[in-house]
């Protein structure tokens, strides 16, 4: 394989998939985790989730949970659309997860236990520019 000049950066985000196939998750600077409809349905369309963090691997795990559990985070809809979000600021603060821009997870996937795995080492910045 030919070497590439060190000034070139490889884009790891890949092409945009059709909406029916897309599994999209992102984490915003205020600690809000966004899930598209496909991921939310695969998670079981829960009212609440439990959040886990693996410090060594820098991964967040999201698992469906009962809304009656005091540590469960409610899953909210964004303006009546199919996108769902989790206000995870306290989780991010506790584990020292600090980001300045919105990051999209490159490969959100499910573990054998049914937990959604979000790898903080595999993200692409997707923050939109502010309008003038």
Residue, then its C-alpha position, 0 to 999 in steps of 0.5 A: x500500500x502506498x504511503x500517504x503524506x502526513x498532512x492528509x487526514x482520513x475521514x472515518x465517518x463513511x458515507x451517509x446510509x439511507x435513513x431506513x438503515x442508519x443507526x445514528x447516535x451522537x453526544x452533544x456538548x451539554x451532555x445530551x445523547x441523541x438516538x435516531x428512530x432505528x437505534x431507539x427501536x432496537x433498544x426496545x423503545x424504552x421510557x428510560x435507560x440505565x447508563x454505564x461507562x467503561x473507563x479503560x475502553x472509553x465506552x458508554x453503554x445504554x440499556x433499557x430500564x424501568x422508569x421506576x428505577x431512581x437511577x434511570x434516565x428518561x428517554x425524551x422525544x425531540x419536538x414530537x419527531x422520531x429522534x429521542x434524547x437522554x439528558x446525561x449531563x450528570x453522567x458525563x460530569x461524574x465520569x469526566x466526559x468533556x466535549x466541546x462540539x457534538x460528536x457522532x458515534x461512528x459505529x454504535x452497536x449492540x452487545x450480546x447482552x442487548x446494551x447499546x455501545x457508544x465508543x468515545x474513541x470512534x467519533x466524528x465531529x458533526x457540530x453545525x456552523x452558527x448562522x450569521 
